[in-house]
C-alpha cells in the first residue's frame, strides 16, 4: 500500500523523508512529501544524491538506540 493512495489525516505528524539518489522510487518519495504538505502536514524531503537504494535497508546503516531510549515514555 502506498501512502500516495490515501488521504492525509489532519493530525498527521511532521515527517522527514530520505530517499537515495539512485533509488527507482525516489520520485515517489518526493511526491509523497508534496502530498503531505498539500494536506497540511509538515514534511522535509531529503535526497542523498550519490547513494543507492540499499543505503536505507542495510542493518549497518541503522544507528543504535538513543541514549534517551531507556527513559522514553512510550505510552
Secondary structure, DSSP 8 states (H G I E B T S, - for coil): --TTSS---TT---EEEEEETT-TTHHHHHHHHHHHHHTT--EEEEEETT--GGGGT-GGGS----TTGGG----
